[in-house]
């Protein structure tokens, strides 16, 4: 007669482990349902936007860094027709790549243009941009309300203030329309004396999300108005134009500033409401007081600014509207994928448990395949892993714009997935009585063991996962501005490894590699919260995941007590 090789853990341990997993699945489900509920947002008082930044580089492979790219007028016209549904004005940033066709197309569509000339460190290119912009200003004075000579040139450090001032002075002498220069507000204040005499308009960028001290959405419009008033007081009587303000629809949280579809819509509507009550910047009738960034998502910006840079558009890269000015908003129109993943994962885990259990024979001769707690554990594990894998894939798509991004993201996903699956298998075996809960070997001991493929897989996956976390942490601690807070696939082993710990299955005392990495993860979690502060809920969530991994791996081994053994046998 066959017997199970060991007894299952004590009932209280089984209940605690299963309850923890169930709570994780329930939390994920509640979060998904919350993402799918219509969020009421106060309607905008008007159904149009004063002006929108327009860059046409929204299609795959399009980037302004490609000197050979020339856009057809038909594409520009199609873009402007989409934007005309929300605005009668566009701001451009250069006249290359075929963008010098914008004024003629705008005239035909009845739109206004704030025309930009791109200025950088290339003198011949700067001269060509300036000449073409001045010529368009002379040819289309009925369409072009403002020539914006240069965009964030001082921020990028590509021109000295005196050299930029000389370009602006020449443009002002020769232009048929008013001249402006656009930069972050702090650079205008820093170089006020060098620039003020050479522009007709002070064009400032006020982006609450990107401030060195990020501003919460609730204070964002107040911040824009306050900065505008501060700059206006310095440059009066020269009018001030808010040439860029907006909010990203995706990316990582910075301090209290959380990106998202709802947050972007809330900001746009709040700006329009504030502008309707009292102008946010000084202005004349010739141009609007405010311009929103931007018309379309710009995928190419993700390489420079992370996911946040690619998702500022009121239209997405496919040309579909994202920001509405009336009605409730969904945080994630694809929210249903998470509940579907939970159901699919739970079914897959249940099937895995039933098919993967080792057949055994009970005392009365009945064939047993898998105990109910083991089936439940495997089902809960599947309900965690599958939806988190989907969320990780979504994060990879949003953040990856370089082969290295994809490679590193896939490595992290594989390490976390392998660790989660190996932990789930061991969890099921322990609950089924096929394996004893006790000391499991670290990587070195597992590699030296003669026949331990399952144990080796978990040991290798744990080290790979913890090593990946340490690399992520180093990136965030030393250069966090454009880096993601990677959490979805890390959350699966962060739930399953503690379940093993609760069952009494812990790493052997000699697993020094794992424990050293666990200490590094714990230190990194504390440092992350300290750097990001307690207002950043995404950072807090990631720190909690790191701490769970560190605690599960680094928890000291303690043999089961006599009482636990008695319960296990009962």
C-alpha positions as CSV (number, residue, x, y, z in Angstrom):
1,X,0.0,0.0,0.0
2,X,1.4,3.4,-1.0
3,X,1.7,6.2,1.6
4,X,2.2,9.8,1.3
5,X,5.9,10.6,2.0
6,X,5.0,13.3,4.6
7,X,2.2,14.9,6.5
8,X,0.7,18.2,5.5
9,X,1.5,21.3,7.6
10,X,-0.7,22.2,10.7
11,X,-4.2,23.3,9.8
12,X,-3.6,26.8,11.1
13,X,-0.6,27.2,8.9
14,X,-2.6,26.0,5.8
15,X,-5.4,28.4,6.7
16,X,-3.0,31.3,7.1
17,X,-1.2,30.7,3.8
18,X,-4.4,30.2,1.8
19,X,-6.0,33.2,3.4
20,X,-3.0,35.4,2.5
21,X,-3.1,34.3,-1.2
22,X,-6.9,34.7,-1.3
23,X,-6.5,38.3,0.1
24,X,-4.0,39.1,-2.6
25,X,-6.3,37.8,-5.4
26,X,-9.2,39.8,-3.9
27,X,-7.1,42.9,-3.7
28,X,-6.1,42.6,-7.3
29,X,-9.8,42.0,-8.4
30,X,-11.0,45.1,-6.4
31,X,-8.2,47.2,-7.9
32,X,-9.3,46.1,-11.4
33,X,-12.9,46.8,-10.8
34,X,-12.0,50.2,-9.4
35,X,-10.1,50.9,-12.7
36,X,-13.2,50.0,-14.7
37,X,-15.7,52.2,-12.9
38,X,-16.8,55.4,-14.6
39,X,-15.2,58.3,-12.6
40,X,-17.2,61.5,-12.4
41,X,-15.2,64.5,-13.3
42,X,-16.5,68.1,-13.4
43,X,-17.4,69.0,-17.0
44,X,-15.4,71.7,-18.8
45,X,-17.3,75.0,-19.2
46,X,-16.5,75.1,-22.9
47,X,-16.1,72.3,-25.5
48,X,-12.9,73.7,-27.1
49,X,-9.2,74.1,-26.1
50,X,-7.5,77.5,-26.6
51,X,-4.5,75.9,-28.4
52,X,-2.8,72.5,-28.8
53,X,0.8,71.6,-29.4
54,X,1.1,69.8,-32.7
55,X,3.9,67.4,-33.6
56,X,3.2,64.9,-36.3
57,X,5.7,62.2,-35.2
58,X,3.1,59.8,-33.8
59,X,3.5,56.9,-36.2
60,X,5.9,54.0,-35.8
61,X,9.4,54.9,-36.7
62,X,8.7,58.6,-36.9
63,X,11.1,60.9,-35.0
64,X,12.2,64.5,-35.5
65,X,15.8,63.2,-35.1
66,X,15.5,61.5,-38.5
67,X,16.8,64.1,-41.0
68,X,15.4,62.2,-44.0
69,X,11.9,62.1,-42.7
70,X,9.5,64.3,-44.7
71,X,5.8,64.3,-43.9
72,X,3.2,64.5,-46.7
73,X,0.8,67.5,-46.6
74,X,-2.1,65.0,-46.7
75,X,-1.0,63.5,-43.4
76,X,-0.6,66.9,-41.8
77,X,-4.1,67.9,-43.0
78,X,-5.6,64.7,-41.6
79,X,-4.0,65.4,-38.2
80,X,-5.2,69.0,-38.2
81,X,-8.7,68.0,-39.1
82,X,-8.7,65.7,-36.0
83,X,-7.4,68.5,-33.8
84,X,-10.0,70.9,-35.2
85,X,-12.6,69.0,-33.3
86,X,-11.1,70.4,-30.1
87,X,-9.3,73.6,-31.0
88,X,-8.9,76.3,-33.6
89,X,-5.2,76.8,-32.9
90,X,-2.0,74.7,-33.0
91,X,1.5,75.4,-31.9
92,X,4.4,73.9,-33.9
93,X,8.0,73.4,-33.0
94,X,9.9,73.6,-36.2
95,X,9.5,74.1,-40.0
96,X,11.5,71.0,-41.1
97,X,10.2,67.5,-42.1
98,X,7.4,69.1,-44.1
99,X,6.0,71.2,-41.3
100,X,6.3,74.4,-43.3
101,X,3.1,73.2,-44.9
102,X,1.1,73.8,-41.7
103,X,0.2,77.5,-42.3
104,X,-1.3,76.8,-45.7
105,X,-3.3,73.9,-44.5
106,X,-4.4,75.8,-41.4
107,X,-5.6,78.6,-43.6
108,X,-7.7,76.2,-45.6
109,X,-9.2,74.7,-42.4
110,X,-9.8,78.1,-40.7
111,X,-7.2,77.5,-38.0
112,X,-4.6,79.7,-36.3
113,X,-0.9,78.8,-35.9
114,X,1.8,79.6,-33.4
115,X,4.7,78.8,-35.6
116,X,7.9,77.4,-34.1
117,X,11.5,77.5,-35.4
118,X,13.7,74.8,-34.0
119,X,16.9,76.1,-32.5
120,X,19.7,73.9,-31.2
121,X,23.5,73.8,-31.4
122,X,23.7,73.5,-35.2
123,X,24.3,76.9,-36.6
124,X,23.5,76.1,-40.3
125,X,20.3,74.4,-39.3
126,X,19.4,77.3,-37.0
127,X,19.9,79.8,-39.9
128,X,17.7,77.7,-42.2
129,X,14.9,77.3,-39.6
130,X,14.9,81.0,-38.9
131,X,14.9,82.1,-42.5
132,X,12.0,79.7,-43.4
133,X,10.0,80.8,-40.3
134,X,10.4,84.5,-41.1
135,X,9.4,83.8,-44.7
136,X,6.2,82.0,-43.6
137,X,5.4,84.8,-41.2
138,X,5.6,87.2,-44.2
139,X,3.5,84.9,-46.4
140,X,0.8,84.0,-43.9
141,X,0.4,86.9,-41.4
142,X,-3.4,86.2,-41.5
143,X,-2.8,82.7,-40.1
144,X,0.4,82.9,-38.0
145,X,-0.2,84.8,-34.8
146,X,3.2,84.3,-33.2
147,X,6.7,83.1,-34.2
148,X,8.3,81.1,-31.4
149,X,12.0,81.1,-32.0
150,X,13.5,78.2,-30.1
151,X,12.0,75.8,-27.6
152,X,13.8,75.0,-24.3
153,X,17.2,75.8,-25.8
154,X,18.5,77.1,-22.5
155,X,17.2,74.1,-20.6
156,X,19.1,71.8,-23.0
157,X,22.2,74.0,-22.8
158,X,22.5,74.2,-26.6
159,X,22.9,78.0,-26.7
160,X,24.3,80.6,-24.4
161,X,21.8,83.3,-23.3
162,X,23.7,86.0,-25.2
163,X,23.8,83.9,-28.5
164,X,20.1,83.1,-28.2
165,X,19.3,86.8,-27.5
166,X,21.1,87.7,-30.7
167,X,19.0,85.2,-32.7
168,X,15.8,86.7,-31.1
169,X,16.9,90.2,-31.8
170,X,17.4,89.5,-35.5
171,X,14.1,87.7,-35.7
172,X,12.3,90.6,-34.1
173,X,13.9,93.1,-36.5
174,X,12.8,91.1,-39.6
175,X,9.5,89.5,-38.5
176,X,6.1,90.5,-39.8
177,X,4.5,89.0,-36.7
178,X,5.3,89.1,-32.9
179,X,8.3,87.1,-31.7
180,X,8.5,84.8,-28.6
181,X,10.9,82.3,-27.1
182,X,9.6,79.3,-25.2
183,X,11.3,77.7,-22.2
184,X,10.6,76.4,-18.7
185,X,9.5,79.3,-16.5
186,X,12.5,78.9,-14.2
187,X,14.9,79.6,-17.1
188,X,13.0,82.7,-18.0
189,X,13.4,84.0,-14.5
190,X,17.1,83.0,-14.5
191,X,17.9,84.8,-17.7
192,X,15.4,87.6,-17.6
193,X,17.8,90.4,-18.3
194,X,19.4,88.7,-21.3
195,X,16.1,88.0,-23.0
196,X,13.4,90.5,-22.1
197,X,14.4,93.2,-24.6
198,X,14.3,90.8,-27.6
199,X,10.8,89.3,-27.5
200,X,7.2,90.6,-27.8
201,X,5.9,87.7,-25.8
202,X,7.3,85.7,-22.9
203,X,6.3,82.0,-23.6
204,X,6.6,79.9,-20.5
205,X,6.3,76.2,-19.9
206,X,4.6,75.2,-16.6
207,X,4.3,71.5,-16.2
208,X,3.4,70.6,-12.6
209,X,4.2,66.9,-13.1
210,X,7.8,67.7,-14.2
211,X,8.7,70.3,-11.6
212,X,11.8,69.4,-9.5
213,X,9.3,69.3,-6.6
214,X,6.3,67.6,-8.3
215,X,2.9,69.2,-7.7
216,X,-0.2,67.1,-6.8
217,X,-3.0,67.2,-9.3
218,X,-5.3,68.9,-6.7
219,X,-2.9,71.9,-6.7
220,X,-1.7,71.8,-10.3
221,X,-3.9,74.5,-11.8
222,X,-3.3,76.8,-8.8
223,X,0.4,76.2,-9.4
224,X,0.1,77.2,-13.1
225,X,-1.7,80.3,-12.2
226,X,0.8,81.2,-9.5
227,X,3.8,80.8,-11.7
228,X,2.1,82.8,-14.5
229,X,1.5,85.6,-12.0
230,X,5.1,85.5,-10.8
231,X,6.6,85.7,-14.3
232,X,4.1,88.4,-15.3
233,X,5.2,90.5,-12.4
234,X,8.8,90.2,-13.5
235,X,8.3,90.9,-17.2
236,X,5.5,93.4,-17.2
237,X,4.4,95.0,-19.4
238,X,5.5,92.3,-21.8
239,X,2.6,89.8,-22.1
240,X,3.1,86.2,-20.8
241,X,1.9,83.2,-22.7
242,X,1.6,79.7,-21.1
243,X,3.1,77.9,-24.1
244,X,3.0,74.5,-22.5
245,X,1.0,73.0,-19.7
246,X,-0.6,69.5,-19.4
247,X,-0.6,66.2,-17.6
248,X,0.6,62.7,-18.7
249,X,-1.8,59.9,-19.1
250,X,0.7,57.1,-18.3
251,X,4.0,56.6,-16.6
252,X,5.3,56.5,-13.0
253,X,4.2,58.6,-10.1
254,X,6.5,61.4,-9.0
255,X,6.0,62.4,-5.4
256,X,2.3,63.2,-5.2
257,X,1.9,63.7,-9.0
258,X,0.1,60.6,-10.4
259,X,-0.2,60.2,-14.1
260,X,-3.3,58.6,-15.6
261,X,-6.3,59.0,-18.0
262,X,-8.6,60.3,-15.3
263,X,-5.9,62.6,-14.0
264,X,-5.2,64.0,-17.4
265,X,-8.8,64.7,-18.1
266,X,-9.3,66.2,-14.7
267,X,-6.4,68.6,-15.3
268,X,-7.5,69.7,-18.8
269,X,-11.1,70.4,-17.6
270,X,-9.8,72.2,-14.5
271,X,-7.5,74.4,-16.6
272,X,-10.4,75.3,-18.9
273,X,-12.6,76.1,-16.0
274,X,-10.0,78.3,-14.4
275,X,-9.3,80.0,-17.7
276,X,-13.1,80.7,-18.0
277,X,-13.2,82.3,-14.5
278,X,-10.1,84.4,-14.8
279,X,-7.3,84.3,-17.5
280,X,-4.3,82.3,-16.3
281,X,-1.9,84.6,-18.2
282,X,-1.8,88.1,-19.6
283,X,-2.7,88.2,-23.3
284,X,-3.9,90.2,-26.2
285,X,-6.6,89.3,-28.7
286,X,-3.9,88.1,-31.1
287,X,-3.1,84.8,-29.4
288,X,-4.6,82.5,-26.7
289,X,-3.3,82.8,-23.2
290,X,-2.7,79.1,-22.8
291,X,-1.5,76.1,-25.0
292,X,-1.9,72.5,-23.9
293,X,0.7,69.9,-24.6
294,X,-0.2,68.1,-26.7
295,X,-2.4,67.1,-29.6
296,X,-1.1,63.5,-30.2
297,X,1.0,61.1,-28.2
298,X,4.6,61.1,-29.2
299,X,6.0,57.5,-28.9
300,X,9.5,58.7,-29.8
301,X,9.8,60.7,-26.6
302,X,9.7,57.6,-24.4
303,X,13.4,57.0,-25.2
304,X,14.2,60.4,-23.7
305,X,11.6,60.7,-20.9
306,X,10.3,57.2,-20.2
307,X,6.7,56.3,-20.6
308,X,5.6,59.7,-19.4
309,X,7.1,61.5,-22.4
310,X,5.0,59.4,-24.8
311,X,1.5,59.9,-23.3
312,X,0.6,63.6,-23.1
313,X,-1.7,63.7,-26.1
314,X,-5.4,64.5,-26.0
315,X,-5.4,62.0,-28.9
316,X,-3.4,58.8,-28.7
317,X,-0.8,57.8,-31.2
318,X,-3.5,56.0,-33.3
319,X,-5.4,59.3,-33.5
320,X,-8.2,58.1,-31.2
321,X,-9.5,60.7,-28.6
322,X,-8.4,60.2,-25.0
323,X,-9.5,63.4,-23.3
324,X,-13.2,64.2,-23.3
325,X,-14.5,67.5,-22.0
326,X,-17.8,66.2,-20.7
327,X,-19.0,63.1,-18.9
328,X,-17.4,60.4,-16.7
329,X,-14.0,58.9,-17.4
330,X,-12.6,55.3,-17.2
331,X,-9.2,55.0,-15.7
332,X,-8.5,52.0,-18.0
333,X,-10.8,51.0,-20.8
334,X,-9.0,47.6,-20.9
335,X,-9.7,47.0,-17.2
336,X,-11.6,43.7,-18.0
337,X,-8.4,42.0,-18.8
338,X,-7.4,41.6,-15.2
339,X,-10.6,39.9,-14.0
340,X,-10.5,37.7,-17.1
341,X,-6.9,36.8,-16.3
342,X,-7.8,36.0,-12.7
343,X,-10.5,33.6,-13.9
344,X,-8.3,32.0,-16.6
345,X,-5.4,31.7,-14.1
346,X,-7.6,30.1,-11.4
347,X,-8.9,27.5,-13.9
348,X,-5.4,26.8,-15.2
349,X,-4.1,26.4,-11.6
350,X,-6.9,24.0,-10.7
351,X,-6.2,21.9,-13.8
352,X,-2.5,21.9,-13.1
353,X,-3.1,20.7,-9.5
354,X,-5.4,17.9,-10.6
355,X,-3.2,16.7,-13.5
356,X,0.1,17.3,-11.7
357,X,-0.6,15.6,-8.4
358,X,1.1,12.3,-7.8
359,X,-1.5,9.5,-7.5
360,X,-1.5,8.0,-4.0
361,X,-3.6,5.4,-2.2
362,X,-5.5,6.0,1.0
363,X,-5.8,3.5,3.9
364,X,-9.1,2.1,2.6
365,X,-7.7,1.6,-0.9
366,X,-9.2,4.7,-2.6
367,X,-7.0,6.5,-5.1
368,X,-6.2,10.1,-4.2
369,X,-4.8,12.6,-6.6
370,X,-4.6,15.9,-4.8
371,X,-5.8,17.3,-1.6
372,X,-8.3,20.1,-1.6
373,X,-6.0,22.7,0.0
374,X,-3.4,21.9,-2.6
375,X,-5.9,22.4,-5.4
376,X,-7.0,25.7,-3.9
377,X,-3.4,26.9,-3.5
378,X,-2.6,26.2,-7.1
379,X,-5.8,27.8,-8.3
380,X,-5.0,31.0,-6.2
381,X,-1.5,31.0,-7.5
382,X,-2.7,30.9,-11.1
383,X,-5.2,33.6,-10.3
384,X,-2.3,35.8,-9.3
385,X,0.3,34.9,-11.9
386,X,-1.8,35.3,-15.1
387,X,-3.3,38.8,-14.6
388,X,0.0,40.1,-13.2
389,X,1.7,38.8,-16.3
390,X,-0.8,40.7,-18.4
391,X,-0.1,43.9,-16.4
392,X,3.6,43.4,-16.8
393,X,3.2,43.1,-20.5
394,X,1.3,46.3,-20.6
395,X,4.0,48.0,-18.6
396,X,6.6,46.7,-21.0
397,X,4.7,48.1,-24.0
398,X,4.4,51.5,-22.3
399,X,8.0,51.8,-21.2
400,X,10.1,50.0,-23.7
401,X,11.5,51.9,-26.7
402,X,14.9,50.3,-27.0
403,X,16.1,46.7,-27.3
404,X,17.8,46.9,-23.9
405,X,14.5,48.0,-22.3
406,X,12.7,45.0,-23.8
407,X,15.5,42.6,-22.9
408,X,15.8,43.8,-19.3
409,X,12.0,43.8,-18.9
410,X,11.7,40.3,-20.3
411,X,14.5,39.0,-18.0
412,X,12.8,40.4,-14.9
413,X,9.5,39.0,-16.0
414,X,11.0,35.5,-16.7
415,X,12.8,35.5,-13.3
416,X,9.7,36.6,-11.4
417,X,7.5,34.2,-13.4
418,X,9.8,31.2,-12.9
419,X,10.1,32.0,-9.2
420,X,6.3,32.3,-8.8
421,X,5.7,29.0,-10.7
422,X,8.4,27.1,-8.8
423,X,7.0,28.5,-5.5
424,X,3.5,27.5,-6.4
425,X,4.5,24.0,-7.3
426,X,6.4,23.6,-4.0
427,X,3.4,25.1,-2.2
428,X,1.0,22.6,-3.7
429,X,3.4,19.6,-3.0
430,X,3.7,20.7,0.7
431,X,-0.1,21.1,1.1
432,X,-0.6,17.8,-0.7
433,X,1.8,16.0,1.6
434,X,4.2,15.1,-1.2
435,X,7.0,17.2,0.3
436,X,7.9,18.2,3.8
437,X,8.0,21.8,4.8
438,X,11.4,22.5,6.2
439,X,14.8,23.8,5.1
440,X,15.1,24.3,1.4
441,X,18.6,24.7,0.1
442,X,20.1,27.9,-1.3
443,X,21.5,28.1,-4.8
444,X,24.9,26.6,-4.0
445,X,23.5,23.7,-2.0
446,X,20.8,23.1,-4.7
447,X,23.4,23.0,-7.5
448,X,25.4,20.4,-5.5
449,X,22.4,18.2,-4.7
450,X,22.4,15.1,-7.0
451,X,18.7,15.0,-8.0
452,X,16.7,18.1,-7.2
453,X,15.5,19.7,-10.4
454,X,12.5,21.4,-8.8
455,X,14.5,22.7,-5.9
456,X,17.2,23.9,-8.3
457,X,14.6,25.8,-10.3
458,X,13.3,27.7,-7.3
459,X,16.8,28.4,-5.9
460,X,18.0,29.8,-9.2
461,X,14.8,31.8,-9.7
462,X,15.1,33.3,-6.3
463,X,18.6,34.5,-6.9
464,X,17.8,35.8,-10.3
465,X,14.7,37.6,-9.0
466,X,16.5,39.2,-6.1
467,X,19.4,40.2,-8.3
468,X,17.0,41.9,-10.7
469,X,15.4,43.8,-7.8
470,X,18.7,45.1,-6.7
471,X,19.5,46.3,-10.2
472,X,16.1,48.0,-10.4
473,X,16.7,49.6,-7.0
474,X,20.1,50.9,-8.0
475,X,18.6,52.6,-11.1
476,X,15.8,54.1,-9.1
477,X,18.0,55.3,-6.2
478,X,20.5,57.0,-8.5
479,X,18.5,58.1,-11.5
480,X,14.8,57.7,-10.9
481,X,13.3,60.5,-13.0
482,X,12.7,58.5,-16.1
483,X,12.7,54.9,-14.7
484,X,9.6,52.7,-14.1
485,X,8.4,51.5,-10.8
486,X,8.3,47.8,-11.9
487,X,5.8,45.9,-9.7
488,X,3.3,43.5,-11.5
489,X,5.4,40.3,-11.9
490,X,7.3,41.0,-8.7
491,X,4.1,40.9,-6.8
492,X,3.4,37.2,-7.7
493,X,6.5,35.7,-5.9
494,X,6.1,38.4,-3.2
495,X,2.8,36.7,-2.4
496,X,3.8,33.1,-2.9
497,X,7.2,33.0,-1.2
498,X,5.7,34.3,2.1
499,X,3.0,31.6,1.8
500,X,5.8,29.0,1.9
501,X,7.3,30.8,4.9
502,X,4.0,30.6,6.7
503,X,3.9,26.9,6.1
504,X,7.3,26.6,7.7
505,X,9.3,26.1,4.5
506,X,12.3,28.4,4.7
507,X,15.7,28.7,3.3
508,X,18.5,26.8,5.0
509,X,20.7,28.9,7.3
510,X,23.7,28.6,5.0
511,X,21.9,30.3,2.0
512,X,24.2,33.4,2.3
513,X,23.8,34.6,-1.3
514,X,20.0,34.9,-1.0
515,X,20.1,36.5,2.5
516,X,22.7,39.1,1.4
517,X,20.4,40.0,-1.6
518,X,17.4,40.0,0.7
519,X,19.1,42.5,3.0
520,X,19.9,44.7,0.0
521,X,16.3,44.6,-1.1
522,X,15.1,45.6,2.4
523,X,17.5,48.5,2.5
524,X,16.5,49.6,-1.0
525,X,12.8,49.5,0.0
526,X,13.4,51.9,2.9
527,X,15.6,54.1,0.8
528,X,13.0,54.3,-2.0
529,X,10.3,55.5,0.4
530,X,12.7,58.0,1.9
531,X,13.5,59.4,-1.6
532,X,10.0,59.4,-3.0
533,X,8.2,60.3,0.3
534,X,5.0,58.9,1.6
535,X,2.8,60.7,-0.9
536,X,3.9,58.4,-3.7
537,X,1.6,55.4,-3.4
538,X,3.3,53.6,-6.3
539,X,6.6,53.8,-4.6
540,X,5.0,52.6,-1.3
541,X,3.5,49.6,-3.2
542,X,6.8,48.7,-4.8
543,X,8.6,49.0,-1.5
544,X,6.1,46.7,0.1
545,X,6.7,44.1,-2.6
546,X,10.5,44.3,-2.1
547,X,10.0,44.0,1.7
548,X,7.8,40.9,1.2
549,X,10.4,39.3,-1.0
550,X,13.2,40.2,1.4
551,X,11.3,38.8,4.4
552,X,10.3,35.6,2.7
553,X,13.8,34.8,1.6
554,X,15.7,36.2,4.6
555,X,13.4,34.8,7.3
556,X,15.5,32.6,9.6
557,X,14.8,28.9,9.6
558,X,13.1,27.5,12.7
559,X,12.2,23.8,12.9
560,X,8.5,23.0,13.5
561,X,7.6,22.8,17.2
562,X,6.2,19.7,18.8
563,X,2.9,21.4,19.0
564,X,2.9,22.1,15.2
565,X,3.9,18.5,14.5
566,X,1.0,17.3,16.7
567,X,-1.4,19.6,14.8
568,X,-0.1,18.3,11.5
569,X,-0.7,14.8,12.6
570,X,-4.2,15.6,13.9
